[in-house]
Amino acid sequence: MSLCEGDTFDTYEAFIEALERYQAETKTQFSKRTSSTVASYKRKLSNKVLNERLKYAEMKWQCKSGGDYRPKGRGIRTNSR
């Protein structure tokens, strides 16, 4: 496997490449659930040193097959008479 828990990456692009390889190997798809950019993270925690080459300070990903079901309809049915 090309992606393991605890792996570190120097750039956001390197992470995306590893994620794409992992998705291809395992036949799964992941989507970004939540994220905080480096700039917004620095405003909150000014004493924290972060790598400027990274796009995000933290991200949470989830499998597209998992998670809560979110219906796309509004529950309104048309009368078909």
ZIZIVEN-V424976 format. One record per residue. N is the residue number from 1. RES is the residue in one small letter. BURIAL is 1 if it has 16 or more other C-alpha atoms within 10 Angstrom, else 0. Layout:
# ZIZIVEN-V424976
N_RES_BURIAL + N_RES_BURIAL
This chain:
# ZIZIVEN-V424976
1_m_0 + 2_s_0 + 3_l_0 + 4_c_0 + 5_e_0 + 6_g_0 + 7_d_0 + 8_t_0 + 9_f_0 + 10_d_0 + 11_t_0 + 12_y_0 + 13_e_0 + 14_a_0 + 15_f_1 + 16_i_0 + 17_e_0 + 18_a_1 + 19_l_1 + 20_e_0 + 21_r_0 + 22_y_1 + 23_q_1 + 24_a_0 + 25_e_0 + 26_t_0 + 27_k_0 + 28_t_0 + 29_q_0 + 30_f_0 + 31_s_0 + 32_k_0 + 33_r_0 + 34_t_0 + 35_s_0 + 36_s_0 + 37_t_0 + 38_v_1 + 39_a_0 + 40_s_0 + 41_y_0 + 42_k_0 + 43_r_0 + 44_k_0 + 45_l_0 + 46_s_0 + 47_n_0 + 48_k_0 + 49_v_0 + 50_l_0 + 51_n_0 + 52_e_0 + 53_r_0 + 54_l_1 + 55_k_0 + 56_y_1 + 57_a_1 + 58_e_0 + 59_m_0 + 60_k_0 + 61_w_0 + 62_q_0 + 63_c_0 + 64_k_0 + 65_s_0 + 66_g_0 + 67_g_0 + 68_d_0 + 69_y_0 + 70_r_0 + 71_p_0 + 72_k_0 + 73_g_0 + 74_r_0 + 75_g_0 + 76_i_0 + 77_r_0 + 78_t_0 + 79_n_0 + 80_s_0 + 81_r_0
